[in-house]
Amino acid sequence: VQLQAFGGGLVQAGGSLTLSCEPSEKIFVRNGLAWYRRSPGKQYELVAALTNSGVSRYADFVKGRFTISRGNAENSLNLQMTDLEPEDTGVYYCNAYLSPFQWGQGTLVTVSS
């Protein structure tokens, strides 16, 4: 099972992007869905999560700037990113929260200073 992320691109610092993701097949997620990112030289890190009960959680470094929400399709997910910083540069992935599936296609976000 994989979730495919879309919507990345090149943006200047202070700009905005909205990412989306959809599963490649019908899935069951025990704890919800989340966005992760992998920045150059770093491991995967949790950016934001949305539990099955609708609770959203954010990493401290994106609080107040990013908003996670469900998409229209079943088990789809969005991430609205505002006030982007060069440190937000990385490949963003969507996956199950707490128990990730095989990593799917990520989407590259590049924030220029």
N, C-alpha and C positions, 0 to 999 in steps of 0.2 A: 504494500500500500504506500502510495506517495501523495503528497500534496504539492501542487505546483503554484509557485508564486509569480506574480506579474506586477508591472507598474513602476519598476525602478527607472532610474535615469540620472542625468547630470543636472544638478541644480546648484545655484549659488547659495552661500550661507544666508540664512534668514528666510529661505524659500520653503516651499511646501511640496509634498508628494503624497499620493494615496496609493497604497499597495493593496493587492487583492490576492486571494488564493482559493483554489478549489481542489477537491480530492480527485484522484484519477479513477476511483471506483467508490462504491458505497462503503462507508466506514462506520465503525463504532468507536467513539472516544470516551474513555472511562471518566476522565477528569475535565475535559474541555479542550480547547485549542489555544495555540500560542504562536506568537512571532518570536523568532530567534534571529540573531545576526552573527556573522563571523567577519570580524575586521581583520585587516592584514596583520599577521603574526599572533593572532589571538585564537582562542578556542570559541566554540559556540557559546553565546550568552543569551539568556532570556531577556527579551525586550518588554513584552506585554503578554498577558494571558487573559482568557475569558473562560470562566468555568461553566459547566453545564447549568448551574443555577443562576448564571447571569452576573456573577461577580467578576469585576475586572481588576487586574493587578498589573502594576507597572514597575519596571526597574527605576531606581532613583534617578538615573541619568536621563530619563525621558519623561518623568512626571511633569504634567502641565503642558507638555509639547505634543505628545502623541495620544491618539485615541483609538482604542480597539473596538471593533463592532462586528456583528455577524453580517454576512452577506445575504443575498436573497435566496441563493441555492442552499440546499441542505449541506451542513458542515463546511460552508464557505466562510471566509473571514476577510475583514478589511483592516487596514492600519492607516489612519490619517496622521501624517507627520507634518508638523509645522515648526517654524523657527529652527530649521535644520542647521546643524553645526558640522564643521569638517570632521569632527570626531564621530559623527554618525555614519561616515563612509564605511561600507561593507556590503557583503552579500546577505540579503534578508531571506529567511526561510519561514515557512509556515509548517507547523507540525503539531502533533498531539501534546498536550500539556502534561508534564511530569513523566510520561512514558512515550517518548518519541518513536515513531515508525522509522523506517529507512528514510534518510534525507532525500527529498525530492529536488526538483529544479528550484533554485533560488533566484532572486532578482537583485541585480547590482544597483546600489545607490551610491552615487559619488557626489559629495558636497564640496564645492570649491570655495576657497576663502576669498 
